[in-house]
Amino acid sequence: MQPQAIEGEFLVQFKTNKSLNSLATQAAPAWFQKLGKDVQVDTSLQMFNIAHVRLANPASTGKWQNLADIMSSDANVEYVSPNYMVHALGGKPNDSLVDSMWFLNRIEAFKAWDSLPNTNADDVIVAVVDTGIQYNHEDLRGHIWKNEDEIPDNQIDDDKNGYVDDVVGWNFVDNNHLPYAYLNALPVLGHDPDTGRYLCTPHPTIKIYETHGTHVAGTIAAVKNNNKGIVGIAEKVKIMPLKALGGTCGGGDTVSILKAVQYAVDNGAKVVNMSLGGYGHSPLAERMYKALTDRGVLIVAAAGNNANDNDGRHRSYPASYPSDGILSVAASNESDELARFSNFGKRYVDLASPGVNIVSTIPAGHDPIPRNEYKASQGTSMAAPIVSGTAALLLAQNPSLTNLELKARLMASVDKSPAFRDKVASGGRLNIFKALNQRHVIVQKPDRNEKSPIPTARHEDSVGGIRIFDHREDRQKW
């Protein structure tokens, strides 16, 4: 679980936006001018005053710390960090399909849906920062976010946001307008259990379809009552596809993640699902996530799949960054216990959610046309989107809720159990019905650096007068 970084790449945070933008002028600092043609710089992370510095010949610079010391000596530089690698946290997929979505009863989803008034969730956007999405999947069509200010395929940045033709999101891996679910590789053989990397052979022209991001998206927002496939937790919300994983055999890095989250916030997403992580701690990323809390976004992050204590020395990020706007999710199993692979932590993991045998949408086959299929997978990656979907339902019910109020409601309404008492901060597993039917929640702003009191709810006639119908829709046999 050692952190991995891309050799010769750094994140340099400047104290002011002016200092950041000086890199493109003759007023650039001496250390930057000395590197000359040996360096490339990307200053698009304007929200955080961060430059992405890439060395043309990393081997000639020696250890990165030497160069970091030189850059840090600049009075205008706040911090320098490696560009850490991150990977999808989906775990090894099951090879058998289930004939029902077992977890919907466990988290009282049917009761929750029946208790909802006719809320309009069309304006709620959930960004999925992942491996890309098969956004024309039969069970996702119509539930994909559209940038109404952009004219498709005219090769013009109509809305002047720096991204040309970004009608359905952006691909931060290949830097184009197609956040689709493919890898340039020969067929995937499996996962490396230590690094999470896909075991595959890169290929310049052959494309295979990667299932992780599409699986996550389907759990959040698959179409309901269409006689096909599954039903999403919040099926009327809009999914914003942001591809930040899927480079060499499915990996990603801190820069791609930062750009994707910045894009999500700038384009109206209030919930960002991050079923990904790595064990490299970046102080710059930590500051970024704290800044995102101030921007009002809720980051729902998978806790990790190494059966690791995230309160200990080795922590999975971004789930373990001490930002109040991060909600870290462990995985539970059919026995309502912590899944054997799930990371945990009474301080840095907030709640559990089902993450075993989760059936959802996937693309299958090879380029150019994937098949619409469904598959059961396991991992904290599968647990997180169930929570993201619930957060979206809460926003549809009450658009005025802040990110901290969303987090408080989700944590205060869990089904508490001895199985989770010392494993997650809330002491329990997600319950959608309880989350949607709370009347008052006392938000006690936590400090994730300390063992903080858990947000508490005061229930006042939460379900009085409501008739409950256990109506199972879209239950499909496989």
C-alpha positions as CSV (number, residue, x, y, z in Angstrom):
1,M,0.0,0.0,0.0
2,Q,2.9,2.3,-0.8
3,P,1.9,5.6,-2.5
4,Q,2.7,5.7,-6.2
5,A,3.6,8.9,-8.1
6,I,4.3,9.7,-11.7
7,E,8.0,10.4,-12.1
8,G,8.9,13.9,-13.1
9,E,5.4,15.4,-12.4
10,F,4.6,17.9,-9.7
11,L,1.7,20.0,-8.4
12,V,2.9,23.4,-7.5
13,Q,0.4,25.6,-5.5
14,F,1.1,29.3,-5.7
15,K,0.0,31.8,-3.1
16,T,-1.8,34.0,-5.6
17,N,-3.4,33.5,-9.0
18,K,-1.2,36.2,-10.4
19,S,1.9,34.2,-9.5
20,L,0.5,31.1,-11.1
21,N,-0.2,32.9,-14.4
22,S,3.3,34.5,-14.4
23,L,4.6,31.1,-15.6
24,A,3.4,32.0,-19.1
25,T,5.2,35.3,-19.1
26,Q,8.7,36.7,-19.0
27,A,8.1,37.3,-15.3
28,A,8.3,33.6,-14.6
29,P,10.4,32.6,-11.6
30,A,14.1,31.9,-12.0
31,W,13.7,28.1,-11.3
32,F,11.1,27.8,-14.0
33,Q,13.2,29.7,-16.6
34,K,16.2,27.6,-15.7
35,L,14.3,24.4,-16.6
36,G,13.5,26.0,-20.1
37,K,12.5,23.5,-22.7
38,D,12.8,20.6,-20.3
39,V,9.5,21.5,-18.7
40,Q,5.8,21.6,-19.6
41,V,3.3,23.4,-17.5
42,D,-0.5,23.3,-17.3
43,T,-2.2,26.2,-15.4
44,S,-5.8,25.2,-15.9
45,L,-6.4,24.4,-12.2
46,Q,-7.1,28.1,-11.6
47,M,-9.6,27.5,-8.8
48,F,-6.7,26.2,-6.6
49,N,-3.8,28.3,-8.0
50,I,-2.1,25.0,-8.9
51,A,0.3,24.4,-11.8
52,H,0.9,20.9,-13.2
53,V,4.6,20.8,-14.0
54,R,5.9,17.9,-16.1
55,L,9.6,17.4,-16.9
56,A,10.6,16.2,-20.4
57,N,13.4,14.1,-19.0
58,P,12.6,13.1,-15.4
59,A,15.7,10.8,-15.1
60,S,18.0,13.8,-15.5
61,T,16.6,15.7,-12.5
62,G,17.4,13.1,-9.8
63,K,15.0,12.6,-7.0
64,W,11.9,14.7,-7.1
65,Q,12.5,16.1,-3.6
66,N,15.6,17.9,-4.8
67,L,13.6,19.8,-7.4
68,A,10.7,20.3,-5.0
69,D,13.1,22.0,-2.6
70,I,14.2,24.4,-5.4
71,M,10.6,25.2,-6.2
72,S,9.6,25.6,-2.6
73,S,12.3,28.2,-2.1
74,D,10.2,30.5,-4.2
75,A,8.5,33.0,-1.9
76,N,5.4,32.8,-4.1
77,V,5.0,29.1,-3.8
78,E,2.7,27.7,-1.1
79,Y,3.4,24.0,-1.6
80,V,4.9,21.4,-3.9
81,S,3.6,17.8,-4.2
82,P,4.2,14.7,-6.4
83,N,1.4,13.8,-8.8
84,Y,0.1,10.7,-7.0
85,M,-1.6,7.9,-8.8
86,V,-5.1,6.8,-8.0
87,H,-7.1,3.7,-9.2
88,A,-10.7,2.5,-9.3
89,L,-11.8,0.7,-6.2
90,G,-14.3,-1.7,-7.7
91,G,-12.7,-4.9,-6.5
92,K,-12.8,-8.2,-8.4
93,P,-16.2,-8.6,-10.2
94,N,-18.3,-11.6,-9.4
95,D,-18.7,-14.1,-12.2
96,S,-22.3,-14.9,-11.4
97,L,-25.3,-12.7,-11.7
98,V,-28.1,-12.4,-9.2
99,D,-31.8,-12.3,-10.0
100,S,-32.6,-9.4,-7.6
101,M,-31.1,-6.3,-6.1
102,W,-31.0,-7.7,-2.6
103,F,-29.9,-4.4,-1.0
104,L,-33.0,-2.4,-1.9
105,N,-35.0,-4.1,0.8
106,R,-32.2,-3.9,3.3
107,I,-31.9,-0.1,3.0
108,E,-35.7,0.3,2.7
109,A,-35.5,1.8,-0.8
110,F,-39.0,0.7,-1.9
111,K,-40.5,2.3,1.2
112,A,-38.5,5.4,0.6
113,W,-39.6,5.8,-3.0
114,D,-43.3,5.3,-2.0
115,S,-43.0,7.9,0.7
116,L,-41.6,10.6,-1.6
117,P,-43.9,13.3,-2.9
118,N,-43.7,14.1,-6.6
119,T,-40.3,15.7,-6.4
120,N,-38.5,16.8,-9.5
121,A,-35.0,15.5,-9.5
122,D,-34.2,16.6,-13.1
123,D,-32.2,19.6,-11.8
124,V,-30.0,17.5,-9.5
125,I,-26.6,16.7,-11.0
126,V,-24.4,13.9,-9.7
127,A,-20.9,14.0,-11.2
128,V,-19.2,10.5,-11.6
129,V,-15.5,10.9,-11.6
130,D,-14.4,7.5,-12.9
131,T,-13.3,5.5,-15.9
132,G,-15.9,7.0,-18.3
133,I,-19.5,6.0,-18.9
134,Q,-21.4,4.2,-21.6
135,Y,-23.8,7.1,-21.8
136,N,-25.9,5.6,-24.5
137,H,-26.6,2.4,-22.5
138,E,-30.2,1.4,-22.8
139,D,-30.7,1.9,-19.0
140,L,-29.0,5.2,-18.8
141,R,-30.2,7.1,-21.9
142,G,-32.2,10.2,-20.9
143,H,-30.5,10.4,-17.5
144,I,-27.2,11.9,-18.7
145,W,-26.4,15.6,-18.0
146,K,-26.3,17.8,-21.0
147,N,-24.4,21.1,-21.2
148,E,-27.1,23.2,-22.8
149,D,-24.7,26.1,-23.5
150,E,-22.6,24.0,-25.8
151,I,-23.5,23.3,-29.5
152,P,-22.5,19.6,-30.3
153,D,-19.6,18.9,-32.6
154,N,-19.0,22.4,-34.0
155,Q,-15.4,22.5,-32.6
156,I,-16.1,25.7,-30.8
157,D,-16.0,26.4,-27.1
158,D,-19.5,28.0,-27.2
159,D,-19.8,28.6,-23.4
160,K,-16.1,29.8,-23.1
161,N,-15.3,27.4,-20.3
162,G,-12.1,26.1,-21.8
163,Y,-13.6,22.8,-23.1
164,V,-14.6,22.4,-26.7
165,D,-17.8,20.5,-27.4
166,D,-18.2,19.3,-23.8
167,V,-21.9,18.5,-24.3
168,V,-22.0,15.5,-21.9
169,G,-18.9,16.1,-19.8
170,W,-15.2,15.7,-20.4
171,N,-12.5,13.1,-20.9
172,F,-9.5,14.3,-18.7
173,V,-7.4,11.3,-19.7
174,D,-7.4,11.9,-23.4
175,N,-8.3,15.6,-23.2
176,N,-11.3,15.4,-25.4
177,H,-15.1,15.8,-25.3
178,L,-15.9,12.0,-25.2
179,P,-15.9,10.7,-21.5
180,Y,-16.6,7.2,-22.8
181,A,-15.9,3.9,-21.1
182,Y,-13.0,2.5,-23.1
183,L,-9.4,1.6,-22.6
184,N,-6.7,1.4,-25.3
185,A,-5.6,-2.1,-24.4
186,L,-6.0,-5.8,-25.1
187,P,-8.6,-7.6,-22.9
188,V,-8.3,-7.1,-19.2
189,L,-7.1,-10.2,-17.3
190,G,-7.9,-9.1,-13.8
191,H,-6.7,-6.7,-11.1
192,D,-3.4,-6.6,-9.1
193,P,-4.6,-6.9,-5.5
194,D,-1.8,-4.7,-4.2
195,T,-2.0,-1.7,-6.5
196,G,-5.6,-2.0,-7.9
197,R,-4.1,-1.7,-11.4
198,Y,-5.8,-3.6,-14.3
199,L,-3.7,-6.5,-15.6
200,C,-3.7,-5.8,-19.3
201,T,-1.5,-4.9,-22.2
202,P,-1.7,-1.4,-23.6
203,H,-2.5,-1.2,-27.3
204,P,-2.4,2.0,-29.5
205,T,-5.5,1.2,-31.6
206,I,-7.6,-1.6,-30.0
207,K,-10.2,-0.4,-27.6
208,I,-12.0,-2.5,-24.9
209,Y,-14.8,-1.3,-22.8
210,E,-14.2,-0.7,-19.1
211,T,-17.2,-1.4,-16.9
212,H,-16.4,0.4,-13.6
213,G,-17.8,3.9,-14.3
214,T,-20.9,2.6,-16.1
215,H,-21.6,0.3,-13.2
216,V,-21.4,3.2,-10.7
217,A,-23.6,5.4,-12.9
218,G,-26.3,2.7,-13.2
219,T,-26.5,2.3,-9.4
220,I,-27.2,6.0,-9.0
221,A,-29.6,6.7,-11.9
222,A,-30.6,3.7,-14.1
223,V,-34.0,4.2,-15.7
224,K,-37.0,3.0,-13.7
225,N,-40.1,1.2,-15.1
226,N,-38.7,0.6,-18.6
227,N,-38.9,-3.2,-18.5
228,K,-35.1,-3.4,-18.8
229,G,-32.3,-4.1,-16.4
230,I,-32.1,-2.4,-13.0
231,V,-33.4,0.6,-11.2
232,G,-31.2,3.4,-9.9
233,I,-31.4,4.8,-6.4
234,A,-32.3,8.3,-7.8
235,E,-33.4,7.4,-11.3
236,K,-34.4,10.9,-12.4
237,V,-31.2,12.7,-11.5
238,K,-28.7,13.7,-14.1
239,I,-25.3,11.9,-14.3
240,M,-22.3,14.1,-15.3
241,P,-19.7,11.8,-16.9
242,L,-16.2,12.8,-16.1
243,K,-13.4,10.4,-17.2
244,A,-10.4,10.8,-15.0
245,L,-9.3,7.1,-14.9
246,G,-8.5,4.9,-17.9
247,G,-4.9,5.8,-18.9
248,T,-2.4,2.9,-19.0
249,C,-4.7,0.0,-18.2
250,G,-7.2,1.9,-16.2
251,G,-5.1,4.2,-13.9
252,G,-5.4,7.9,-13.2
253,D,-3.5,10.6,-11.3
254,T,-4.1,13.5,-9.0
255,V,-4.1,16.1,-11.8
256,S,-6.9,14.4,-13.7
257,I,-8.9,14.0,-10.6
258,L,-8.5,17.7,-9.6
259,K,-9.5,18.9,-13.0
260,A,-12.6,16.7,-13.1
261,V,-13.8,17.8,-9.7
262,Q,-13.2,21.5,-10.6
263,Y,-15.2,20.9,-13.8
264,A,-18.0,19.3,-11.8
265,V,-18.3,22.2,-9.3
266,D,-18.1,24.8,-12.0
267,N,-20.9,23.2,-13.9
268,G,-23.4,22.8,-11.1
269,A,-22.8,19.3,-9.5
270,K,-23.7,19.3,-5.9
271,V,-22.8,15.7,-5.3
272,V,-19.6,14.1,-6.7
273,N,-19.1,10.3,-6.6
274,M,-15.5,9.2,-6.3
275,S,-15.3,5.4,-6.4
276,L,-11.5,5.6,-6.5
277,G,-8.5,6.1,-4.3
278,G,-4.9,5.6,-3.5
279,Y,-2.6,5.7,-0.6
280,G,-0.6,8.8,-1.5
281,H,-1.3,11.8,0.7
282,S,-1.1,15.1,-1.1
283,P,-1.3,18.3,1.0
284,L,-2.4,20.2,-2.1
285,A,-5.3,17.8,-2.7
286,E,-6.2,18.0,1.0
287,R,-6.5,21.8,0.7
288,M,-8.5,21.4,-2.5
289,Y,-11.0,19.2,-0.8
290,K,-11.4,21.7,2.0
291,A,-12.0,24.4,-0.6
292,L,-14.6,22.3,-2.2
293,T,-16.4,22.1,1.2
294,D,-16.7,25.9,1.1
295,R,-18.1,25.7,-2.5
296,G,-21.0,23.5,-1.1
297,V,-20.2,20.2,-2.8
298,L,-20.6,16.8,-1.1
299,I,-17.8,14.4,-2.1
300,V,-18.9,10.7,-1.6
301,A,-15.7,8.7,-1.6
302,A,-15.1,4.9,-1.5
303,A,-13.2,4.0,1.6
304,G,-11.0,1.4,-0.1
305,N,-10.8,-2.4,-0.6
306,N,-7.8,-3.5,1.4
307,A,-9.4,-4.4,4.7
308,N,-7.4,-1.5,6.0
309,D,-7.8,0.7,9.1
310,N,-8.1,4.2,7.6
311,D,-7.5,5.7,11.0
312,G,-4.0,4.1,11.0
313,R,-0.8,4.9,9.4
314,H,-1.9,3.9,5.8
315,R,-5.0,5.8,4.7
316,S,-6.9,5.7,1.4
317,Y,-7.4,9.1,-0.2
318,P,-9.5,11.1,-1.0
319,A,-11.8,9.2,1.5
320,S,-9.5,10.0,4.4
321,Y,-8.8,13.7,3.8
322,P,-10.0,15.8,6.8
323,S,-12.6,17.7,4.9
324,D,-16.0,18.2,6.3
325,G,-17.4,17.9,2.8
326,I,-16.2,14.3,2.3
327,L,-18.4,11.4,3.2
328,S,-16.4,8.2,3.3
329,V,-18.2,4.9,2.6
330,A,-17.4,1.4,3.7
331,A,-19.0,-1.7,2.2
332,S,-21.5,-4.0,3.9
333,N,-22.6,-7.5,2.9
334,E,-25.8,-9.5,2.8
335,S,-25.4,-10.4,6.5
336,D,-25.3,-6.7,7.4
337,E,-21.7,-6.8,8.5
338,L,-18.6,-5.1,7.2
339,A,-17.5,-6.8,3.9
340,R,-14.3,-8.7,4.4
341,F,-12.4,-6.5,1.9
342,S,-13.7,-3.1,3.1
343,N,-11.5,-0.5,4.7
344,F,-12.9,0.9,8.0
345,G,-12.1,3.6,10.6
346,K,-14.1,5.1,13.4
347,R,-12.7,8.5,12.6
348,Y,-12.1,8.6,8.8
349,V,-14.9,6.3,7.5
350,D,-18.4,7.7,8.0
351,L,-20.9,5.0,7.3
352,A,-21.4,1.6,5.6
353,S,-23.5,0.9,2.5
354,P,-24.2,-2.4,0.6
355,G,-21.2,-3.2,-1.6
356,V,-21.4,-7.0,-2.3
357,N,-23.3,-8.6,-5.3
358,I,-24.4,-5.2,-6.6
359,V,-26.0,-5.6,-10.0
360,S,-25.7,-2.7,-12.4
361,T,-25.2,-1.5,-15.9
362,I,-22.0,-2.3,-17.9
363,P,-20.8,-2.1,-21.5
364,A,-19.6,-5.4,-23.0
365,G,-17.7,-6.4,-26.1
366,H,-15.2,-4.5,-28.2
367,D,-15.0,-1.3,-30.3
368,P,-17.0,0.1,-32.1
369,I,-20.4,-0.8,-30.6
370,P,-20.7,-2.2,-27.1
371,R,-23.6,-4.4,-25.9
372,N,-26.0,-3.3,-23.2
373,E,-25.4,-5.7,-20.3
374,Y,-25.6,-6.0,-16.5
375,K,-23.3,-7.6,-14.0
376,A,-22.8,-8.1,-10.3
377,S,-19.7,-6.5,-8.7
378,Q,-18.4,-5.9,-5.3
379,G,-16.3,-3.2,-3.6
380,T,-16.6,0.1,-1.8
381,S,-16.9,1.5,-5.3
382,M,-20.3,-0.2,-5.4
383,A,-21.2,1.1,-2.0
384,A,-20.5,4.7,-2.6
385,P,-23.0,5.3,-5.5
386,I,-25.8,4.0,-3.4
387,V,-25.0,6.8,-0.9
388,S,-24.6,9.4,-3.8
389,G,-28.0,8.4,-5.1
390,T,-29.5,8.9,-1.7
391,A,-27.9,12.3,-1.3
392,A,-29.4,13.2,-4.7
393,L,-32.9,12.2,-3.5
394,L,-32.4,14.4,-0.5
395,L,-31.6,17.3,-2.7
396,A,-34.6,16.6,-4.9
397,Q,-36.7,16.6,-1.8
398,N,-35.1,19.8,-0.4
399,P,-32.8,21.7,-2.8
400,S,-31.8,24.1,0.0
401,L,-29.8,21.5,1.9
402,T,-26.1,22.3,2.3
403,N,-23.4,19.7,1.8
404,L,-22.9,19.5,5.6
405,E,-26.6,19.1,6.2
406,L,-26.7,16.3,3.6
407,K,-23.8,14.5,5.3
408,A,-25.5,15.0,8.7
409,R,-28.8,13.5,7.5
410,L,-27.1,10.5,6.0
411,M,-25.0,9.8,9.1
412,A,-27.8,10.4,11.6
413,S,-30.3,8.1,9.9
414,V,-28.2,4.9,9.6
415,D,-29.4,1.6,11.0
416,K,-27.0,1.2,13.9
417,S,-25.5,-2.2,14.6
418,P,-22.7,-3.7,16.8
419,A,-21.2,-4.9,13.5
420,F,-20.4,-1.3,12.6
421,R,-20.0,0.3,16.1
422,D,-16.2,0.5,16.1
423,K,-15.8,0.4,12.3
424,V,-17.4,3.6,11.1
425,A,-18.1,7.0,12.6
426,S,-21.9,6.8,12.5
427,G,-21.9,3.2,13.8
428,G,-24.3,2.0,11.1
429,R,-25.4,1.2,7.6
430,L,-27.3,3.5,5.2
431,N,-31.1,3.6,5.4
432,I,-32.7,5.6,2.6
433,F,-36.2,5.7,4.1
434,K,-35.0,7.1,7.4
435,A,-32.8,9.7,5.6
436,L,-35.7,11.0,3.6
437,N,-38.2,11.1,6.4
438,Q,-36.2,13.0,9.1
439,R,-37.7,16.3,10.1
440,H,-34.8,17.9,12.0
441,V,-31.1,17.3,12.0
442,I,-28.6,19.0,14.3
443,V,-25.5,19.7,12.3
444,Q,-22.5,19.4,14.5
445,K,-19.6,20.4,12.3
446,P,-17.1,17.6,12.7
447,D,-13.3,17.8,12.7
448,R,-12.1,14.6,11.1
449,N,-8.7,15.1,12.7
450,E,-10.3,14.3,16.1
451,K,-12.9,11.8,17.3
452,S,-15.9,14.1,16.8
453,P,-19.5,13.8,17.9
454,I,-21.7,12.3,15.3
455,P,-24.5,14.4,13.8
456,T,-27.8,13.6,15.6
457,A,-31.3,13.7,14.3
458,R,-34.5,14.6,16.2
459,H,-37.4,12.6,14.7
460,E,-40.8,14.3,14.9
461,D,-43.7,12.3,13.5
462,S,-41.4,11.2,10.6
463,V,-43.7,8.8,8.9
464,G,-47.1,9.6,10.5
465,G,-50.0,9.3,8.1
466,I,-48.0,7.8,5.2
467,R,-49.1,4.6,3.8
468,I,-46.2,2.3,2.8
469,F,-46.3,0.1,-0.3
470,D,-43.6,-2.4,-0.8
471,H,-43.7,-2.2,-4.6
472,R,-40.9,-4.1,-6.3
473,E,-40.3,-2.6,-9.7
474,D,-37.8,-3.7,-12.3
475,R,-36.8,-6.9,-10.5
476,Q,-35.3,-8.9,-13.3
477,K,-34.2,-12.6,-13.4
478,W,-30.9,-13.4,-14.9
